[in-house]
C-alpha cells in the first residue's frame, strides 16, 4: 500500500457506508409512496388521465433544469452534504402545501415547486457515495441498495395503509417521509470539497471537461435516458390500470414491492455478476429485457395469467431499471474524474429526466386512447435505447 493510499483510507469517516445507507433509506421512503400511489390520489381528487400526466410530467421538466444546477453548486460547495440538507428542509416546507384544498392547478404548482429540492436529493446522495467509492473503496451498490429496500417497504406498507384508510392519507404519509429524510440528512458524512485526484478515473483531470463531451459518453447518456423513459407509462398508470381490473391496493403494493425485491437482488449481486462487463454491454442487457417486459405486460390478462403473471413481469425490473441504472453509475465512475462527478450526475439526470418527462407527458392521452396497449410504444423506446447503447460501445472502441 502506497503512502497516498494509506492516507486516503485513514481519513475515511466513521461508518461511512452505514451512514450513507441510512440516508438512502430515508430519502427513498417518499419515492416508495409517491411513485405507486400519488396517481391514485390524483384520481381520488377527480383529475382526468391527461391532467394526471401533466401533474406527473411537468415536475420532471423542472427536475432536468434544477438537478444539474444543484449538482454543479454542490461541486463548488464546501461540502455536498450541506446542500443535501438544505434540499430536504425545503422539500418538507413545500410538501405541506398539499394539505390545502387546491384544484388541478394548485396541485400542479405545489408539485412544480417541490420538484427542485426533492428530486435533487438522490443525485446528491449518489455523488457523495461515489466519492466514497473513489476515496475509500466503498461498494456503491451495497449503499444504494438500502434505497431500494426502503422503496420496497414503503410501497408495500403504503398499499396496506391506503386500503384501510383511503387515498386521502397519501399526502400525510408523504410529508412524514420527507421529514424523515430531512432528519437523516444530518447523519450523512461530511467529507469536504471534491478532490482533484480520483483513483478510479481512467483520465487525467486536464481532460475532465472533454470526458463529459465525448461522443461515446453522450450517446450512452441518451441511451440510458430513453431506456429509463420506457418505464414512464408503467410509473404513471399501472396502479390505475390494476385498480380498474379489480386488484386491491394491498396487492398493488405487493406488485411494486416485488419489482423492488428484484432490484435489491440486482444491486447486491451486480459487482459479482456484471462487474467485468463494459457499461454499454450492461445497458444493452437492460434495454433488451425492457423490450421483453413491455411486450408481455399487455398480454397478462388476455392470457389468463392473472396477478401471478404481473408478479413475474414486475420482477424484470431488476434488469430493465436496476441494471440500466448501475451501468450509468459504472460509466461515470470509470470515465469521469471526481471533481466533475456531481456535474456528471446532473447531466445524466438531465438526459434521463427529459426523456422521462416527455414520455410521461404523452402517457395520459396515450392511456385515454389505447389503455394498456400503450405499452407497445414503450417497446419501441426500449429498442431505441438498445441500438444507441450498441452505438456507444462502438464509439468507445473507436476512441480507444
C-alpha positions as CSV (number, residue, x, y, z in Angstrom):
1,X,0.0,0.0,0.0
2,X,1.4,3.4,-1.0
3,X,1.5,6.4,1.3
4,X,-1.2,8.1,-0.7
5,X,-3.5,5.1,-0.5
6,X,-2.9,4.8,3.3
7,X,-3.8,8.5,3.7
8,X,-6.9,8.1,1.6
9,X,-8.2,5.2,3.8
10,X,-7.0,6.8,7.0
11,X,-9.4,9.8,6.6
12,X,-12.4,7.7,5.9
13,X,-15.3,9.0,8.1
14,X,-16.6,6.6,10.7
15,X,-19.2,4.1,9.4
16,X,-19.3,5.8,6.0
17,X,-21.2,3.1,4.2
18,X,-23.7,2.7,7.1
19,X,-24.5,6.4,7.3
20,X,-25.0,6.7,3.5
21,X,-27.2,3.6,3.6
22,X,-29.3,5.3,6.3
23,X,-29.6,8.4,4.1
24,X,-30.6,6.4,1.1
25,X,-33.2,4.5,3.2
26,X,-34.8,7.7,4.4
27,X,-34.7,9.5,1.1
28,X,-36.4,6.7,-0.8
29,X,-39.3,6.2,1.6
30,X,-41.1,9.2,-0.1
31,X,-40.4,7.7,-3.5
32,X,-41.9,4.4,-2.5
33,X,-45.1,6.2,-1.5
34,X,-45.2,8.7,-4.3
35,X,-44.5,6.6,-7.4
36,X,-47.1,3.9,-6.9
37,X,-49.8,5.9,-5.1
38,X,-49.7,9.6,-6.0
39,X,-51.5,8.9,-9.3
40,X,-54.2,7.2,-7.2
41,X,-54.5,10.3,-5.0
42,X,-54.7,12.5,-8.2
43,X,-57.5,10.2,-9.5
44,X,-59.1,10.5,-6.0
45,X,-59.1,14.3,-6.4
46,X,-61.0,13.8,-9.7
47,X,-58.2,14.6,-12.1
48,X,-58.5,13.2,-15.6
49,X,-55.8,11.0,-17.2
50,X,-54.5,13.9,-19.1
51,X,-54.4,16.1,-16.0
52,X,-52.7,13.3,-14.1
53,X,-50.0,13.0,-16.8
54,X,-49.4,16.8,-16.6
55,X,-49.0,16.8,-12.8
56,X,-46.6,13.9,-13.0
57,X,-44.6,15.1,-16.0
58,X,-44.2,18.9,-15.5
59,X,-42.1,18.4,-12.3
60,X,-39.8,16.2,-14.3
61,X,-39.1,19.1,-16.6
62,X,-38.3,21.3,-13.6
63,X,-36.0,18.5,-12.4
64,X,-34.0,18.4,-15.6
65,X,-33.2,22.1,-15.1
66,X,-32.8,22.1,-11.4
67,X,-30.8,18.9,-10.8
68,X,-27.8,19.8,-12.9
69,X,-27.7,23.3,-11.4
70,X,-27.9,21.9,-7.9
71,X,-25.2,19.3,-8.7
72,X,-22.8,22.0,-10.1
73,X,-23.5,24.1,-7.0
74,X,-22.7,21.0,-4.9
75,X,-19.4,20.5,-6.7
76,X,-18.4,24.1,-5.8
77,X,-19.6,24.0,-2.2
78,X,-17.6,23.3,0.9
79,X,-19.4,20.1,1.4
80,X,-22.1,18.4,-0.8
81,X,-23.9,17.1,2.3
82,X,-24.8,20.7,3.3
83,X,-26.6,21.1,0.0
84,X,-28.4,17.9,0.6
85,X,-29.6,19.0,4.0
86,X,-30.9,22.3,2.6
87,X,-32.8,20.4,-0.2
88,X,-34.5,18.2,2.4
89,X,-35.6,21.2,4.5
90,X,-37.1,22.9,1.5
91,X,-38.9,19.8,0.4
92,X,-40.7,19.5,3.8
93,X,-41.8,23.1,3.7
94,X,-43.3,22.9,0.2
95,X,-44.9,19.4,0.6
96,X,-47.0,20.8,3.5
97,X,-49.0,22.8,0.9
98,X,-50.6,19.6,-0.5
99,X,-52.9,19.8,2.5
100,X,-54.6,23.0,1.2
101,X,-57.8,22.3,-0.8
102,X,-56.3,23.0,-4.2
103,X,-57.8,22.0,-7.5
104,X,-55.7,20.8,-10.5
105,X,-53.8,24.0,-11.0
106,X,-53.0,24.3,-7.3
107,X,-51.7,20.7,-7.1
108,X,-49.7,21.3,-10.2
109,X,-48.0,24.5,-8.8
110,X,-47.1,22.7,-5.5
111,X,-45.7,19.8,-7.5
112,X,-43.6,22.1,-9.6
113,X,-42.1,24.0,-6.7
114,X,-41.4,20.7,-4.8
115,X,-39.6,19.1,-7.8
116,X,-36.3,21.0,-7.4
117,X,-35.5,20.3,-3.7
118,X,-37.0,16.8,-3.7
119,X,-35.6,15.3,-6.9
120,X,-32.1,16.7,-6.3
121,X,-31.7,14.6,-3.2
122,X,-30.9,11.2,-4.9
123,X,-28.3,12.7,-7.3
124,X,-26.7,14.5,-4.4
125,X,-26.5,11.3,-2.3
126,X,-25.2,9.4,-5.3
127,X,-22.4,11.9,-5.7
128,X,-21.4,11.6,-2.1
129,X,-21.5,7.8,-2.3
130,X,-19.4,7.8,-5.5
131,X,-16.8,10.0,-3.8
132,X,-16.7,7.2,-1.1
133,X,-16.1,4.7,-3.9
134,X,-13.2,6.6,-5.3
135,X,-11.6,7.7,-2.0
136,X,-12.2,4.7,0.3
137,X,-13.1,1.8,-2.0
138,X,-16.7,1.7,-0.8
139,X,-19.2,-0.5,-2.5
140,X,-21.8,1.8,-4.2
141,X,-24.3,-0.9,-4.9
142,X,-24.3,-2.0,-1.2
143,X,-25.1,1.5,-0.1
144,X,-27.6,2.3,-2.8
145,X,-29.5,-0.9,-2.2
146,X,-30.9,0.4,1.0
147,X,-32.8,3.0,-1.0
148,X,-34.4,0.1,-2.9
149,X,-35.2,-1.7,0.4
150,X,-36.9,1.5,1.7
151,X,-38.9,1.8,-1.5
152,X,-40.0,-1.8,-1.2
153,X,-41.2,-1.4,2.4
154,X,-42.9,1.9,1.8
155,X,-44.7,0.7,-1.3
156,X,-46.0,-2.4,0.4
157,X,-46.9,-0.7,3.7
158,X,-48.5,2.1,1.8
159,X,-50.8,-0.3,-0.1
160,X,-51.9,-1.8,3.2
161,X,-52.5,1.6,4.8
162,X,-54.4,3.1,1.8
163,X,-56.6,0.0,1.6
164,X,-57.7,0.5,5.2
165,X,-57.9,4.3,5.2
166,X,-58.3,5.6,1.7
167,X,-56.3,7.6,-0.8
168,X,-56.8,10.8,1.3
169,X,-53.9,9.7,3.5
170,X,-51.3,9.9,0.8
171,X,-50.2,13.5,1.3
172,X,-49.9,12.8,5.1
173,X,-47.6,9.9,4.8
174,X,-45.6,11.6,2.0
175,X,-44.9,14.6,4.3
176,X,-43.8,12.3,7.1
177,X,-41.4,10.5,4.8
178,X,-39.9,13.8,3.7
179,X,-39.4,14.8,7.4
180,X,-37.6,11.5,8.0
181,X,-35.2,12.3,5.0
182,X,-34.6,15.7,6.4
183,X,-33.6,14.4,9.8
184,X,-31.4,11.7,8.3
185,X,-29.5,14.2,6.1
186,X,-27.7,15.4,9.2
187,X,-26.2,11.9,9.5
188,X,-24.6,12.0,6.0
189,X,-20.8,12.1,6.3
190,X,-19.2,15.5,5.8
191,X,-16.2,14.8,3.6
192,X,-15.3,18.3,2.4
193,X,-14.8,19.6,-1.1
194,X,-14.5,17.3,-4.0
195,X,-10.9,16.3,-4.7
196,X,-9.0,16.5,-7.9
197,X,-7.4,13.1,-7.8
198,X,-9.5,10.0,-8.3
199,X,-8.0,6.6,-8.1
200,X,-10.8,5.0,-10.2
201,X,-10.7,7.6,-13.0
202,X,-9.3,6.5,-16.4
203,X,-8.4,10.0,-17.4
204,X,-6.4,12.9,-16.2
205,X,-8.1,16.0,-14.7
206,X,-6.9,18.1,-17.6
207,X,-9.3,16.1,-19.7
208,X,-12.2,16.4,-17.3
209,X,-14.4,18.7,-19.4
210,X,-13.6,16.7,-22.5
211,X,-14.7,13.5,-20.8
212,X,-18.2,14.9,-20.3
213,X,-18.4,15.8,-24.1
214,X,-17.1,12.5,-25.5
215,X,-19.5,11.1,-28.2
216,X,-19.4,7.7,-26.5
217,X,-20.4,9.2,-23.2
218,X,-23.1,11.4,-24.5
219,X,-24.6,8.6,-26.6
220,X,-24.6,6.4,-23.5
221,X,-26.4,9.1,-21.6
222,X,-29.1,9.4,-24.3
223,X,-29.4,5.6,-24.5
224,X,-29.9,5.3,-20.7
225,X,-32.4,8.1,-20.7
226,X,-34.5,6.5,-23.4
227,X,-34.4,3.1,-21.8
228,X,-35.4,4.6,-18.4
229,X,-38.2,6.6,-20.1
230,X,-39.8,3.4,-21.3
231,X,-40.8,2.9,-17.7
232,X,-42.9,6.2,-17.7
233,X,-46.2,4.6,-18.8
234,X,-46.0,2.0,-16.1
235,X,-45.0,4.5,-13.5
236,X,-47.9,6.7,-14.4
237,X,-50.8,4.3,-15.0
238,X,-50.0,0.8,-13.9
239,X,-51.6,1.3,-10.4
240,X,-54.7,2.9,-12.0
241,X,-54.9,0.1,-14.5
242,X,-54.6,-2.6,-11.8
243,X,-57.2,-0.9,-9.7
244,X,-59.5,-0.7,-12.8
245,X,-59.4,-4.5,-13.2
246,X,-60.2,-5.2,-9.6
247,X,-56.8,-5.6,-8.0
248,X,-56.8,-4.2,-4.4
249,X,-54.3,-1.6,-3.1
250,X,-52.5,-4.2,-0.9
251,X,-51.8,-6.4,-4.0
252,X,-50.8,-3.3,-6.0
253,X,-48.3,-2.5,-3.2
254,X,-47.0,-6.1,-3.4
255,X,-46.6,-5.8,-7.2
256,X,-44.5,-2.7,-6.7
257,X,-42.6,-4.4,-3.9
258,X,-41.7,-7.5,-6.0
259,X,-40.2,-5.2,-8.5
260,X,-38.0,-3.6,-5.9
261,X,-37.1,-7.0,-4.4
262,X,-35.7,-7.9,-7.7
263,X,-34.0,-4.6,-7.9
264,X,-32.4,-5.2,-4.5
265,X,-31.1,-8.5,-5.6
266,X,-29.5,-6.9,-8.7
267,X,-27.9,-4.2,-6.6
268,X,-26.5,-6.8,-4.2
269,X,-25.0,-9.1,-6.9
270,X,-24.2,-6.6,-9.6
271,X,-20.4,-6.4,-9.0
272,X,-20.0,-10.1,-8.8
273,X,-22.2,-11.0,-11.8
274,X,-21.8,-8.0,-14.1
275,X,-18.8,-6.2,-12.7
276,X,-16.5,-7.1,-15.5
277,X,-18.8,-6.1,-18.3
278,X,-18.4,-2.8,-20.1
279,X,-21.1,-0.3,-19.0
280,X,-22.5,-0.3,-22.6
281,X,-23.0,-4.0,-22.6
282,X,-24.7,-3.8,-19.2
283,X,-27.1,-1.2,-20.6
284,X,-27.7,-3.4,-23.7
285,X,-28.9,-6.2,-21.4
286,X,-31.2,-3.9,-19.5
287,X,-32.7,-2.5,-22.7
288,X,-33.3,-5.9,-24.2
289,X,-35.1,-7.0,-21.0
290,X,-37.2,-3.8,-21.1
291,X,-38.3,-4.7,-24.6
292,X,-39.5,-8.1,-23.4
293,X,-41.1,-6.7,-20.3
294,X,-43.3,-4.1,-22.1
295,X,-44.2,-6.6,-24.8
296,X,-45.5,-9.1,-22.3
297,X,-47.3,-6.7,-19.9
298,X,-50.5,-6.1,-22.0
299,X,-50.8,-9.9,-22.6
300,X,-51.1,-10.9,-19.0
301,X,-54.9,-10.5,-18.7
302,X,-55.8,-11.9,-22.2
303,X,-53.6,-14.9,-21.5
304,X,-55.4,-15.6,-18.2
305,X,-52.2,-15.3,-16.2
306,X,-53.7,-13.0,-13.6
307,X,-51.8,-11.5,-10.7
308,X,-49.2,-14.2,-10.8
309,X,-48.3,-13.1,-14.4
310,X,-47.9,-9.5,-13.3
311,X,-45.6,-10.6,-10.4
312,X,-43.3,-12.3,-12.9
313,X,-43.3,-9.3,-15.3
314,X,-42.6,-6.9,-12.4
315,X,-39.6,-8.9,-11.3
316,X,-37.9,-8.0,-14.6
317,X,-37.5,-4.5,-13.1
318,X,-34.1,-5.9,-11.8
319,X,-32.9,-5.7,-15.4
320,X,-34.9,-3.0,-17.2
321,X,-34.3,-0.4,-14.4
322,X,-31.7,-1.5,-12.0
323,X,-29.2,-2.9,-14.4
324,X,-29.5,0.1,-16.7
325,X,-29.1,2.5,-13.7
326,X,-26.0,0.7,-12.4
327,X,-24.5,0.7,-15.9
328,X,-24.8,4.5,-15.9
329,X,-23.1,4.7,-12.5
330,X,-20.3,2.4,-13.6
331,X,-19.7,4.6,-16.7
332,X,-19.4,7.7,-14.5
333,X,-17.1,6.0,-12.0
334,X,-14.9,4.6,-14.8
335,X,-14.5,7.7,-17.0
336,X,-15.3,10.9,-15.1
337,X,-12.9,12.4,-12.5
338,X,-14.3,13.0,-9.0
339,X,-14.2,16.8,-9.4
340,X,-16.7,16.5,-12.2
341,X,-18.7,13.8,-10.5
342,X,-21.6,16.0,-9.4
343,X,-21.7,17.6,-12.8
344,X,-21.8,14.2,-14.5
345,X,-24.7,13.1,-12.2
346,X,-26.5,16.3,-13.0
347,X,-26.1,15.8,-16.7
348,X,-27.3,12.2,-16.5
349,X,-30.3,13.4,-14.5
350,X,-30.9,15.9,-17.3
351,X,-31.0,13.3,-20.1
352,X,-32.9,10.7,-18.1
353,X,-35.3,13.3,-16.7
354,X,-36.0,15.0,-20.0
355,X,-36.8,11.6,-21.7
356,X,-39.0,10.5,-18.7
357,X,-40.8,13.9,-18.6
358,X,-41.7,13.8,-22.3
359,X,-42.9,10.2,-22.2
360,X,-44.9,10.9,-19.0
361,X,-46.5,13.9,-20.6
362,X,-47.8,11.9,-23.6
363,X,-48.8,8.9,-21.4
364,X,-52.1,10.5,-20.3
365,X,-53.5,11.0,-23.8
366,X,-52.0,7.7,-24.8
367,X,-53.7,5.8,-21.9
368,X,-57.0,7.5,-22.7
369,X,-56.7,6.4,-26.4
370,X,-55.2,2.9,-26.1
371,X,-55.4,1.8,-22.4
372,X,-52.9,-1.0,-21.6
373,X,-51.8,-1.3,-25.2
374,X,-49.9,1.9,-24.9
375,X,-47.0,-0.3,-23.5
376,X,-46.2,-1.2,-27.1
377,X,-44.9,2.4,-27.6
378,X,-42.6,1.7,-24.6
379,X,-41.3,-1.4,-26.5
380,X,-40.2,0.9,-29.3
381,X,-38.4,3.3,-26.9
382,X,-36.5,0.4,-25.3
383,X,-35.5,-0.8,-28.7
384,X,-34.0,2.7,-29.5
385,X,-32.1,2.6,-26.2
386,X,-30.7,-0.8,-27.1
387,X,-29.5,0.4,-30.5
388,X,-27.9,3.6,-29.0
389,X,-26.1,1.5,-26.3
390,X,-24.5,-0.5,-29.1
391,X,-23.5,2.7,-30.9
392,X,-21.9,4.0,-27.7
393,X,-19.9,0.8,-27.3
394,X,-18.6,1.1,-30.9
395,X,-17.7,4.7,-30.4
396,X,-15.8,3.8,-27.2
397,X,-13.9,1.1,-29.0
398,X,-13.0,3.6,-31.8
399,X,-11.9,6.2,-29.4
400,X,-9.5,3.7,-27.7
